[in-house]
């Protein structure tokens, strides 16, 4: 490949990555977009096309299946998690609500425990109001779809406007969303 062709390929990759970020396919760190692939400008072959697979019954089309949830919640656990997220971050932006749900999920996976144990062990608030639809959506995005706000294993958060916490600040600070600071374990 000549030097000018190498520069064109590198430029194409950079533009592809910028467009990928610009259109939001890495929205909040969730579901990363596929890596950009530079095409060889001298290639004469057409890119491969994806053809849907045929099914036994042509009148129904391809069979659609839901991907498995990242973490299966019982109806009681879902209600508990939604109420805790509502209590802790109901007035926060959607990403803040997702981050609180992610803290609960990360704690369940890290400790090998269920949500009821996590909300006690991690001392979540005891007030548990009815969740809004936005909170339900945030919990579903994290637990069912596996979306995350950050790839960091956040476990802890607090609201500096309400309380101060030297202990939280002694952990690894990851991000701040709305009125909450989020931390990974040190």
Protein Blocks (a to p, Z undefined) as FASTA:
>chain_A
ZZklmmmmmmmmmmmmmmmmmnopagghiaiadddddddfkbcbdcddddddddfblmno
paddddddfbdcdfklmmmmmmmmmmmmmmpcfklmmmmmmmmmmmmmmnopafklmmmm
nopafbdcdddfklmmmmmmmmmnopafbfbdcfbdcdfklpccfklmmmccfbdchjbc
cdddZZ
